[in-house]
Amino acid sequence: MMAEEELYDLLVPPGVPRKMLYDVAEKYDVEVVRRQQRMAFANMEGDARELIAFRGKREVVEEVQKYLFTRLKEFIEE
């Protein structure tokens, strides 16, 4: 019996442009999933929100993180 490979999630911060989400989904071997995440700031203390995450192998998720942060930095600086 083959062991199931461990998958990792990269939570996507609210407000990331849809175009970037589509780019990641097309470019990388990841699954787009929804995750409940407890929020712990301002008036949202303890509230749970459904966030989007990219799920995949560790190496791929690390590449996605680098790519997404680079794209977000470019977007902010425009």
ROLOSE-364091 format. One record per atom (N, C-alpha, C): x, y, z; atom name. Coordinates in nm, 4 decimals. Example, Ala and Ser with C-alpha at 12.3 -4.5 7.8 and 13.67 -1.06 7.14 Angstrom:
% ROLOSE-364091
u: 1.3190 v: -0.5690 w: 0.7800 atomo: N $
u: 1.2300 v: -0.4500 w: 0.7800 atomo: CA $
u: 1.3200 v: -0.3300 w: 0.7800 atomo: C $
u: 1.2850 v: -0.2250 w: 0.7080 atomo: N $
u: 1.3670 v: -0.1060 w: 0.7140 atomo: CA $
u: 1.2900 v: 0.0030 w: 0.7870 atomo: C $
END
This chain:
% ROLOSE-364091
u: 0.0840 v: -0.1190 w: 0.0000 atomo: N $
u: 0.0000 v: 0.0000 w: 0.0000 atomo: CA $
u: 0.0880 v: 0.1246 w: 0.0000 atomo: C $
u: 0.0602 v: 0.2164 w: -0.0907 atomo: N $
u: 0.1392 v: 0.3374 w: -0.1024 atomo: CA $
u: 0.0875 v: 0.4442 w: -0.0048 atomo: C $
u: 0.1796 v: 0.5080 w: 0.0663 atomo: N $
u: 0.1409 v: 0.6130 w: 0.1605 atomo: CA $
u: 0.0914 v: 0.7355 w: 0.0838 atomo: C $
u: -0.0116 v: 0.7985 w: 0.1372 atomo: N $
u: -0.0658 v: 0.9176 w: 0.0730 atomo: CA $
u: 0.0270 v: 1.0359 w: 0.0994 atomo: C $
u: 0.0573 v: 1.1102 w: -0.0041 atomo: N $
u: 0.1475 v: 1.2235 w: 0.0094 atomo: CA $
u: 0.0785 v: 1.3375 w: 0.0839 atomo: C $
u: 0.1544 v: 1.3998 w: 0.1750 atomo: N $
u: 0.1000 v: 1.5102 w: 0.2531 atomo: CA $
u: 0.0847 v: 1.6338 w: 0.1656 atomo: C $
u: -0.0303 v: 1.7005 w: 0.1779 atomo: N $
u: -0.0575 v: 1.8216 w: 0.1020 atomo: CA $
u: -0.0569 v: 1.9415 w: 0.1953 atomo: C $
u: -0.0244 v: 2.0565 w: 0.1404 atomo: N $
u: -0.0134 v: 2.1801 w: 0.2171 atomo: CA $
u: -0.1073 v: 2.2847 w: 0.1591 atomo: C $
u: -0.1525 v: 2.3755 w: 0.2455 atomo: N $
u: -0.2401 v: 2.4844 w: 0.2034 atomo: CA $
u: -0.1683 v: 2.6179 w: 0.2152 atomo: C $
u: -0.1907 v: 2.7027 w: 0.1173 atomo: N $
u: -0.1461 v: 2.8411 w: 0.1222 atomo: CA $
u: -0.2721 v: 2.9265 w: 0.1216 atomo: C $
u: -0.3021 v: 2.9889 w: 0.2366 atomo: N $
u: -0.4198 v: 3.0748 w: 0.2452 atomo: CA $
u: -0.3990 v: 3.2000 w: 0.1619 atomo: C $
u: -0.5017 v: 3.2396 w: 0.0914 atomo: N $
u: -0.4964 v: 3.3585 w: 0.0072 atomo: CA $
u: -0.5565 v: 3.4748 w: 0.0861 atomo: C $
u: -0.4797 v: 3.5814 w: 0.1048 atomo: N $
u: -0.5329 v: 3.6966 w: 0.1786 atomo: CA $
u: -0.6540 v: 3.7567 w: 0.1065 atomo: C $
u: -0.7536 v: 3.8006 w: 0.1826 atomo: N $
u: -0.8679 v: 3.8677 w: 0.1190 atomo: CA $
u: -0.8203 v: 3.9874 w: 0.0371 atomo: C $
u: -0.8831 v: 4.0078 w: -0.0773 atomo: N $
u: -0.8490 v: 4.1221 w: -0.1607 atomo: CA $
u: -0.7525 v: 4.0936 w: -0.2738 atomo: C $
u: -0.7004 v: 3.9714 w: -0.2821 atomo: N $
u: -0.6115 v: 3.9370 w: -0.3934 atomo: CA $
u: -0.6950 v: 3.9379 w: -0.5208 atomo: C $
u: -0.6488 v: 4.0092 w: -0.6250 atomo: N $
u: -0.7248 v: 4.0164 w: -0.7498 atomo: CA $
u: -0.7518 v: 3.8782 w: -0.8092 atomo: C $
u: -0.8728 v: 3.8606 w: -0.8620 atomo: N $
u: -0.9128 v: 3.7330 w: -0.9225 atomo: CA $
u: -0.8174 v: 3.6873 w: -1.0316 atomo: C $
u: -0.7681 v: 3.7825 w: -1.1094 atomo: N $
u: -0.6758 v: 3.7492 w: -1.2192 atomo: CA $
u: -0.5560 v: 3.6704 w: -1.1669 atomo: C $
u: -0.5044 v: 3.7113 w: -1.0502 atomo: N $
u: -0.3895 v: 3.6410 w: -0.9924 atomo: CA $
u: -0.4278 v: 3.4998 w: -0.9492 atomo: C $
u: -0.5479 v: 3.4844 w: -0.8960 atomo: N $
u: -0.5940 v: 3.3520 w: -0.8544 atomo: CA $
u: -0.6045 v: 3.2595 w: -0.9756 atomo: C $
u: -0.6626 v: 3.3110 w: -1.0841 atomo: N $
u: -0.6743 v: 3.2316 w: -1.2068 atomo: CA $
u: -0.5369 v: 3.1958 w: -1.2622 atomo: C $
u: -0.4444 v: 3.2930 w: -1.2597 atomo: N $
u: -0.3086 v: 3.2681 w: -1.3097 atomo: CA $
u: -0.2427 v: 3.1533 w: -1.2338 atomo: C $
u: -0.2534 v: 3.1555 w: -1.1016 atomo: N $
u: -0.1924 v: 3.0501 w: -1.0190 atomo: CA $
u: -0.2567 v: 2.9155 w: -1.0508 atomo: C $
u: -0.3890 v: 2.9118 w: -1.0575 atomo: N $
u: -0.4600 v: 2.7865 w: -1.0829 atomo: CA $
u: -0.4219 v: 2.7264 w: -1.2181 atomo: C $
u: -0.3959 v: 2.8119 w: -1.3179 atomo: N $
u: -0.3576 v: 2.7628 w: -1.4502 atomo: CA $
u: -0.2110 v: 2.7237 w: -1.4582 atomo: C $
u: -0.1259 v: 2.7964 w: -1.3882 atomo: N $
u: 0.0186 v: 2.7800 w: -1.4001 atomo: CA $
u: 0.0747 v: 2.6669 w: -1.3131 atomo: C $
u: 0.0121 v: 2.6402 w: -1.1990 atomo: N $
u: 0.0672 v: 2.5449 w: -1.1029 atomo: CA $
u: -0.0282 v: 2.4284 w: -1.0786 atomo: C $
u: 0.0296 v: 2.3178 w: -1.0359 atomo: N $
u: -0.0474 v: 2.1974 w: -1.0051 atomo: CA $
u: -0.0990 v: 2.2063 w: -0.8607 atomo: C $
u: -0.2013 v: 2.2908 w: -0.8423 atomo: N $
u: -0.2634 v: 2.3080 w: -0.7110 atomo: CA $
u: -0.4144 v: 2.3010 w: -0.7266 atomo: C $
u: -0.4788 v: 2.2707 w: -0.6166 atomo: N $
u: -0.6242 v: 2.2688 w: -0.6115 atomo: CA $
u: -0.6691 v: 2.3930 w: -0.5354 atomo: C $
u: -0.7737 v: 2.4586 w: -0.5822 atomo: N $
u: -0.8301 v: 2.5728 w: -0.5112 atomo: CA $
u: -0.9364 v: 2.5170 w: -0.4166 atomo: C $
u: -0.9184 v: 2.5450 w: -0.2862 atomo: N $
u: -1.0110 v: 2.4929 w: -0.1852 atomo: CA $
u: -1.0593 v: 2.6070 w: -0.0965 atomo: C $
u: -1.1636 v: 2.5790 w: -0.0221 atomo: N $
u: -1.2153 v: 2.6749 w: 0.0761 atomo: CA $
u: -1.1823 v: 2.6233 w: 0.2147 atomo: C $
u: -1.1403 v: 2.7152 w: 0.3017 atomo: N $
u: -1.1066 v: 2.6774 w: 0.4393 atomo: CA $
u: -1.1676 v: 2.7757 w: 0.5372 atomo: C $
u: -1.2227 v: 2.7218 w: 0.6447 atomo: N $
u: -1.2697 v: 2.8064 w: 0.7536 atomo: CA $
u: -1.1469 v: 2.8491 w: 0.8340 atomo: C $
u: -1.1373 v: 2.9775 w: 0.8620 atomo: N $
u: -1.0223 v: 3.0285 w: 0.9369 atomo: CA $
u: -1.0729 v: 3.1271 w: 1.0408 atomo: C $
u: -1.0301 v: 3.1068 w: 1.1646 atomo: N $
u: -1.0660 v: 3.2009 w: 1.2707 atomo: CA $
u: -0.9877 v: 3.3299 w: 1.2522 atomo: C $
u: -1.0558 v: 3.4415 w: 1.2662 atomo: N $
u: -0.9930 v: 3.5717 w: 1.2522 atomo: CA $
u: -0.9650 v: 3.6256 w: 1.3923 atomo: C $
u: -0.8523 v: 3.6900 w: 1.4083 atomo: N $
u: -0.8152 v: 3.7408 w: 1.5409 atomo: CA $
u: -0.7592 v: 3.8827 w: 1.5296 atomo: C $
u: -0.8442 v: 3.9743 w: 1.4834 atomo: N $
u: -0.8022 v: 4.1140 w: 1.4802 atomo: CA $
u: -0.9245 v: 4.2036 w: 1.4835 atomo: C $
u: -0.9043 v: 4.3239 w: 1.5309 atomo: N $
u: -1.0073 v: 4.4278 w: 1.5371 atomo: CA $
u: -1.1399 v: 4.3739 w: 1.5894 atomo: C $
u: -1.2474 v: 4.4015 w: 1.5177 atomo: N $
u: -1.3800 v: 4.3615 w: 1.5637 atomo: CA $
u: -1.4191 v: 4.2213 w: 1.5174 atomo: C $
u: -1.3243 v: 4.1424 w: 1.4698 atomo: N $
u: -1.3538 v: 4.0084 w: 1.4189 atomo: CA $
u: -1.3046 v: 3.9009 w: 1.5141 atomo: C $
u: -1.2732 v: 3.9362 w: 1.6361 atomo: N $
u: -1.2176 v: 3.8413 w: 1.7324 atomo: CA $
u: -1.3036 v: 3.7153 w: 1.7425 atomo: C $
u: -1.2448 v: 3.6029 w: 1.7046 atomo: N $
u: -1.3133 v: 3.4751 w: 1.7158 atomo: CA $
u: -1.4072 v: 3.4418 w: 1.6012 atomo: C $
u: -1.4348 v: 3.5371 w: 1.5134 atomo: N $
u: -1.5208 v: 3.5085 w: 1.3981 atomo: CA $
u: -1.4482 v: 3.4128 w: 1.3038 atomo: C $
u: -1.5230 v: 3.3261 w: 1.2407 atomo: N $
u: -1.4659 v: 3.2365 w: 1.1401 atomo: CA $
u: -1.5089 v: 3.2847 w: 1.0023 atomo: C $
u: -1.4153 v: 3.2899 w: 0.9111 atomo: N $
u: -1.4437 v: 3.3307 w: 0.7737 atomo: CA $
u: -1.3983 v: 3.2202 w: 0.6799 atomo: C $
u: -1.4682 v: 3.2084 w: 0.5693 atomo: N $
u: -1.4282 v: 3.1108 w: 0.4691 atomo: CA $
u: -1.3294 v: 3.1789 w: 0.3751 atomo: C $
u: -1.2082 v: 3.1271 w: 0.3708 atomo: N $
u: -1.1035 v: 3.1825 w: 0.2858 atomo: CA $
u: -1.0688 v: 3.0821 w: 0.1766 atomo: C $
u: -1.0083 v: 3.1322 w: 0.0714 atomo: N $
u: -0.9604 v: 3.0479 w: -0.0387 atomo: CA $
u: -0.8167 v: 3.0087 w: -0.0069 atomo: C $
u: -0.7814 v: 2.8863 w: -0.0445 atomo: N $
u: -0.6436 v: 2.8396 w: -0.0275 atomo: CA $
u: -0.6035 v: 2.7607 w: -0.1514 atomo: C $
u: -0.4730 v: 2.7593 w: -0.1765 atomo: N $
u: -0.4172 v: 2.6729 w: -0.2795 atomo: CA $
u: -0.3604 v: 2.5510 w: -0.2082 atomo: C $
u: -0.3999 v: 2.4315 w: -0.2505 atomo: N $
u: -0.3560 v: 2.3066 w: -0.1864 atomo: CA $
u: -0.2732 v: 2.2267 w: -0.2851 atomo: C $
u: -0.1571 v: 2.1817 w: -0.2376 atomo: N $
u: -0.0715 v: 2.1011 w: -0.3231 atomo: CA $
u: 0.0493 v: 2.0496 w: -0.2483 atomo: C $
u: 0.1416 v: 1.9919 w: -0.3228 atomo: N $
u: 0.2659 v: 1.9418 w: -0.2640 atomo: CA $
u: 0.3466 v: 2.0602 w: -0.2109 atomo: C $
u: 0.4255 v: 2.0332 w: -0.1099 atomo: N $
u: 0.5005 v: 2.1399 w: -0.0422 atomo: CA $
u: 0.5829 v: 2.2246 w: -0.1389 atomo: C $
u: 0.6592 v: 2.1593 w: -0.2260 atomo: N $
u: 0.7469 v: 2.2331 w: -0.3180 atomo: CA $
u: 0.6658 v: 2.3248 w: -0.4088 atomo: C $
u: 0.5518 v: 2.2751 w: -0.4546 atomo: N $
u: 0.4672 v: 2.3533 w: -0.5452 atomo: CA $
u: 0.4051 v: 2.4715 w: -0.4702 atomo: C $
u: 0.3558 v: 2.4470 w: -0.3492 atomo: N $
u: 0.2946 v: 2.5539 w: -0.2688 atomo: CA $
u: 0.3984 v: 2.6622 w: -0.2372 atomo: C $
u: 0.5224 v: 2.6233 w: -0.2119 atomo: N $
u: 0.6286 v: 2.7222 w: -0.1875 atomo: CA $
u: 0.6530 v: 2.8065 w: -0.3124 atomo: C $
u: 0.6503 v: 2.7449 w: -0.4304 atomo: N $
u: 0.6647 v: 2.8199 w: -0.5564 atomo: CA $
u: 0.5485 v: 2.9161 w: -0.5748 atomo: C $
u: 0.4273 v: 2.8691 w: -0.5451 atomo: N $
u: 0.3085 v: 2.9532 w: -0.5571 atomo: CA $
u: 0.3206 v: 3.0741 w: -0.4648 atomo: C $
u: 0.3688 v: 3.0523 w: -0.3431 atomo: N $
u: 0.3840 v: 3.1621 w: -0.2476 atomo: CA $
u: 0.4794 v: 3.2684 w: -0.3016 atomo: C $
u: 0.5929 v: 3.2269 w: -0.3534 atomo: N $
u: 0.6900 v: 3.3221 w: -0.4104 atomo: CA $
u: 0.6275 v: 3.3987 w: -0.5275 atomo: C $
u: 0.5624 v: 3.3248 w: -0.6171 atomo: N $
u: 0.5006 v: 3.3850 w: -0.7347 atomo: CA $
u: 0.3935 v: 3.4854 w: -0.6934 atomo: C $
u: 0.3052 v: 3.4455 w: -0.6023 atomo: N $
u: 0.1945 v: 3.5306 w: -0.5606 atomo: CA $
u: 0.2454 v: 3.6570 w: -0.4902 atomo: C $
u: 0.3441 v: 3.6434 w: -0.4032 atomo: N $
u: 0.3980 v: 3.7606 w: -0.3339 atomo: CA $
u: 0.4650 v: 3.8568 w: -0.4313 atomo: C $
u: 0.5360 v: 3.8023 w: -0.5308 atomo: N $
u: 0.5996 v: 3.8875 w: -0.6324 atomo: CA $
u: 0.4933 v: 3.9622 w: -0.7118 atomo: C $
u: 0.3884 v: 3.8915 w: -0.7551 atomo: N $
u: 0.2797 v: 3.9545 w: -0.8319 atomo: CA $
u: 0.2072 v: 4.0596 w: -0.7491 atomo: C $
u: 0.1836 v: 4.0310 w: -0.6198 atomo: N $
u: 0.1152 v: 4.1281 w: -0.5335 atomo: CA $
u: 0.1991 v: 4.2533 w: -0.5147 atomo: C $
u: 0.3293 v: 4.2352 w: -0.4992 atomo: N $
u: 0.4196 v: 4.3509 w: -0.4841 atomo: CA $
u: 0.4144 v: 4.4372 w: -0.6104 atomo: C $
u: 0.4191 v: 4.3731 w: -0.7282 atomo: N $
u: 0.4105 v: 4.4463 w: -0.8546 atomo: CA $
u: 0.2779 v: 4.5217 w: -0.8653 atomo: C $
u: 0.1690 v: 4.4559 w: -0.8248 atomo: N $
u: 0.0344 v: 4.5145 w: -0.8292 atomo: CA $
u: 0.0253 v: 4.6375 w: -0.7391 atomo: C $
u: 0.0820 v: 4.6284 w: -0.6208 atomo: N $
u: 0.0777 v: 4.7395 w: -0.5250 atomo: CA $
u: 0.1600 v: 4.8578 w: -0.5733 atomo: C $
u: 0.2728 v: 4.8291 w: -0.6386 atomo: N $
u: 0.3625 v: 4.9351 w: -0.6828 atomo: CA $
u: 0.3164 v: 5.0023 w: -0.8112 atomo: C $
u: 0.2170 v: 4.9474 w: -0.8801 atomo: N $
u: 0.1692 v: 5.0067 w: -1.0068 atomo: CA $
u: 0.0989 v: 5.1375 w: -0.9818 atomo: C $
END
